[in-house]
Structure formats: C-alpha cells, structure tokens
Amino acid sequence: MPYAYQIFGLTLHADFDCPELLAAAADAPPDIEVRLDTLDASLDDANVAREHETTPGIYQFQIQGIARYRVEQGRSIRVQPESSADPGDVRLWLLGTALGVLLHQRGLLPLHVSAVALDGGAQAFCGESGAGKSTLAAALHRRGLPLLTDDVGLAVPETDCTTFYPGFPRIKLWRDALAHFGMDHRPLTPDLTRNDKYHLRLAGEDGFHVQPLPLRRLYLLERADEDATPCIEPVRGHASIGLIRSNTYRAGLVRRLGQAGAHLRQCGRVASSIRVYRFVRPWHLDRLDETLEHLLAHMNQPE
C-alpha cells in the first residue's frame, strides 16, 4: 500500500516514505502518484536543454549521481534513483524541481514565498535568496502566528479572492538565526545543500496551519542600510504583476512548458485580488524585533 501525504491541497501517494510531508488519510484518492521505475535515458522527439527534455505533457530530467525523474500530465512522477544515491537527495529533487514541474503542468501558480496566518488570511513574503524570508517567518511564528510555508506555497486565483495552499511543515534557518532565537541547532536536521542551515519540523500543535486561507498581502523583502528606518510602500499595477511573475517558483519552467500567456494572466488575477507591498528594512538580527514591530503594525491595519 502506498504512503499517503498532503501538500499544496493535493493528495500525494508514493512508493516510499517522504518524512518531509504531512500524512494524509490512506484511503484518500491520489491527485499525484510517485512511483519508482526504470526510465528510458531519453524521450522520443523531445526538446532538449542540457539534462532536461520535454514533449507534450511529459518532462524528464536527470541529476547526475542522484536520479532520473519523469513528470507526466500533471499527475505522476516516476523516479529512477541511482544505486549509490542518498534517499534524502532523491527526495530533495522530487519535492523541489519535479513537484514544481507537476504544478506547472496542472496550470497552477506556485510562489517562492514564506507565509503566516493572521486573522483568517495569509500574509506572504518574497525576495531574492538571503532576503530573510525564513527568518522573518520564524520570528512571526514565535509571536504566535501559525506558519503556512517558509519556501513555497500555491496561489489559486478564484472569483473573489486568491486562495493560498500551505507548503512543507518546516522552517529552514541558518545557525546564527537559531542562536538569535535561543535554539540549539544540534538536534535539527541539516540542510542537504547549504552548510550551517537546519530544518525545524513543525506539526499542527506546533503552529503549522494545514488548511488553505485567502491570500491578503504579499510583501517584497528588500535590504536597506543598517541605520535606515524600516519602510513599507505599496506596489501597484504592472509592477505588482511583474513582482508575482518573478517570484513564481521555478519560473524558468513556464516558457519551457509553453504556459507563458496563461501564467501572465494568473499573475494578473492574483495581483488584482491582493495588496502588494515593498518592505525595505535593515537586515541585521540585532534589529529584527524593531523591524518586526513595524511589519506587525502594518499587517494589523484594516485592508
């Protein structure tokens, strides 16, 4: 019997254990099936870009020394691990790029954000790598706001709002951030790709919100000089659409999968249903509490 999990509002069945995910009811019908399989080295009549191949409805890629992955029709991921591959590395690419491909094949909009729940809505934070998305989410979580994701969430534009579906039940933090929060890194799981970063797993009772919420605000995190005053300013019109486009998870896949037009329309629908802001603040742990107060005051303002 396959392992059953939930992620982004979808039920995933897998041939192997994925401890990074939340369990789902074993009898829940799958939206996504992950199977171990033997795969051909290449696809017939494929468009090829390095180790990535595409044909209509199928996307295959290989990570040397780890595995080959084939994603089909937005429903299945077939995996052929290399004999010497670490299972954690196999899952890293499965739950990252392969799952990202599948979401794009389904015509969905995964966002590269962290997010927390506040007053029945989702507040999300985007920015370039190192902008502080996870640290900010962890600080808000420690203030009692349930986490929705620290890395990827799913935005689904609907008639009168955008629904945000939670991602993985964990926070990834650098050792200095853990020390700032008074936490010991040693019991935590080390990140597989970045030294000195660790995974703090959460469960429902630890403040992880498993249900979808309407997305209310999206903040772009930017750095200011260390002596600067935090500043929040609105982003409107085409700029807000561009911000959402550029913070789409695995955005480079969109054009490769022939979905550029649909993706732009989705971003426009999301932008029209939420408030988008630029949050410019000094990025130093010594000023985290100050910038957090500034942000919380803004987040608690009526829309």
N, C-alpha and C positions, 0 to 999 in steps of 0.2 A: 504494500500500500504506500503511495507516495506521501512525502511530507507536505503539509498544507500550511501556507502562510498568507498574510495580507500585507499589501504595500500599495500606496497611492490609490486606495479604494478598490483595488483589484485583488482577486484571489489567485495565488500562485501555487502550483503543485510542482514538486521537484523530486528527482530520483535520489537526492542526497540532502543531508542536513545543511541548513543555512542559518546558523545561530544569530546572524545579524538581523533577522527578520522577526516580526511578531507572528505567533501561531494563529492559524485560522481553524475553524471547525473542519474536521476531517471529511465530512460529507458535503462541504460547500463545493459547488461545481466550479471548475477552474476557468479563469479568464486567460491564464498564462500557464503553459506547460514547459518545464525544463527537463530535458532528457539527456542522459549520457548516450553517446552514439559514436559510430565510426563515420567520418565525413570524407567525401572526396576532397582532394587537395585544392581543386578549383571548380568554379561554376562554368557551365557552358555558356558561351556568348555573353560573357559578363563585361561590364565596365570595370576596369581595374585601376586602383590607385594605391601603389605600394602593396601592403598586405591586406587591403580592403577590396572586396568585389561586390558588385551589385547587379542584379537582374530584377525585373518587375516582381515586387513582393518579397524578394529574398536579399539578405545582406549577410555576407560572410567575411570574417576577418580572423587573422591569426596573430597571436602574441608569442613570439619565439620563446621556447623553454617553458611555456605555461599551457596554452590550449588553443584549439581552433573553435570558433563559435559560428553558428549559422542561425540567423533570426528570420523567421518566416511569417509573413502575413499578419504581423502584429499579434500573434497568438502563441508561437512556440519558439523556444531557444534550444538548439541542440548543441551539446558540448562534447568535444573530444579532448580530454586532458592529456598532456604529455606524461609519460610514465614517471618522470622524476619531479613533476610539478608539486608544489606545496598546495594543499587544498584551499588554504586561505587566499593564495594568489589567484587560483582559479575562480573563486567566488568574487574576488575584487573586480575582475573584468566582467564577470557575469552580471553583477549588481550595479556596475558602472556603465561602461560603453554598451554592452549587449542589451541591458534593460532600457537604456536611453534610446537605442535604435528601435526597439519594440514600441516604445511610447510614441515615437515619431511616426512609425508605420501605422499606428492607430489614429493618427491625426491629432494627437494630444499635445499639450504645451507644458513640458517640464521646465521649471525655473531653477536656476542656480542661486538659491537663497537659503538663509536661515529664517525661522519664523516662530512666533509665540502666539498664544491665545490670550485675548483680552476682551472682556465684556461681550462674549459671544461672537467675536470676529477674529480674523487672522491679521497679524501685523508682520510684514516680511521685510528682510534686509538683504540687499545685494551689494556687489562691489567686486573689484579685482581681488585676486588671491592675496591674502595678507591684509585685507581691509579691516578685518576684525569681526566678520560675520558670526563665527562660532563663539568668540569671547563675549560679544555683546549678547548673544542668545543665552549663554551660560549665566551671565550677570543678571539678566531679566528672569531667568528660571530660578535663580537664587532669591529673587524678590517675590517669588510665588507665582509667576506666570508660567503656565504649562507650555512645554516645548511641542512644536509641530514638526520641525526639522532643523538640522543645522547645516544642511548641504543641498538637498534637492526636494522640491515639492511640486505638486501638479496643480496647475491653474486651469479650470474649466469654465469658460465664459458661458453664461446662461442668459435667460431672458432679461432678468432684472438685477443680476449680480454676477460675480465670478466666484465659484466655489473652489476652495483650496483644500487639497487632499494631503494628509501628512506623509512624511517620508520615513526615514530609518529612526528607530528609537535609541538614539545615542548622540552624544556630543563629542567632537574631536577637539582637543585642546593641547596647546603647547605646554611644556613643563613650567615655564615662567608664569603662565596664566593659572595653572593648577596651584602653584605656590602662592600666588596672589589671593586665591580663594581659600587658602589653608588646606589644600587637598594633597594627599600623598600619591605620586604617580606610580609607585611600585606595584600596587595591586591591579592596576589597569592594563588593558590590552594595548601593546604598542602598535602604532600605525605601520602598515606594511610598506609604505612608500616614503615616509618622512621621519627621519630621526628626531627624537625629542618631542614627538606628538603622540597623544594617547587617546583611547576611546573610553568614554564613560557611558556605559549602557544604562538606559532608563526603562522602567516599566510603568504601567498606569499609576500605581500608587506612588511612584517617584516623580510624578508630574509630567508624564507624556500624554498628550491629548490624541486619542486614536481616531476621533470622528472628524469628518470634514467640517469646515467653517467658511462663511463668506469672507473673502479677502477684502479688507478695508483699506489698508495702506501699504505702500511699498516705498522703502527708504533706500536711496543710493548712498552708501558709506564712502566718504572721501576724507583724506587726511589734511589737516591744517598744521601750521607751525605750532610748536609746543606751548607757546604763550598765547595762542589765539583763543578767542571766545567761541564756544560751540554755536553753530548757526544752522537753522533749518529753513529751507526755502522751497516753494512749490516748483514742480516741473510739469509743464502743460503741453498740450497739442502734439505736434510731430515729435518733439523731444521726448515726451513720455513714451510714445510708441517705440522710438529708437532705443530707449533705455531697456524696455522689456525685450526687444529683439536681441540686444547684445548680451542680455543676462539669461537667455534661454540656455538650458543645459544641453551640451553637445550641439551648439548652434551650427557648427560646420556640417552636420548631417542633413540639415534642412534642404539645402540646394542639391546635395548629392542624391537625396531621395525624391527630388522633383516636387517639393512642397513649399517652395518659397512664397508663392502667392497666397496659399492657404494660411501659412504661418504669419504673414504680414496682417492678414485680416483678423486672425485670432488675437494678435498683439494689440490691434486697434480696438477690438471689443473689450479686452481686459483693461486697456488704458482708459476707456470711456466709462468704466464701471467702478474704478477705484481712485484714490488720491495718491499721487506720486510726489515724492519729495527728495531733495538732496540734503543729506545730513553731513555737514562739514565740521569736523571736530579734531582737536589734538588727539593723536593716538599714542597714549602713554598710560600704562597701568596705574600710575600714581594719580591720574586724573579721570580714571574710569567712573568713579562714583559721581563726580561732578557732571560729566557728560551724560551719565545715566539719568540723573535728575532732570536735566534739560530735555532729554528724549521722553521720559515718562510724562512730564508736564504736557508735552505736545501730543503724545499718544492718547492722553485722557481728555483732550479737548473734544467738544462735540463736533461731529462732521458737518 
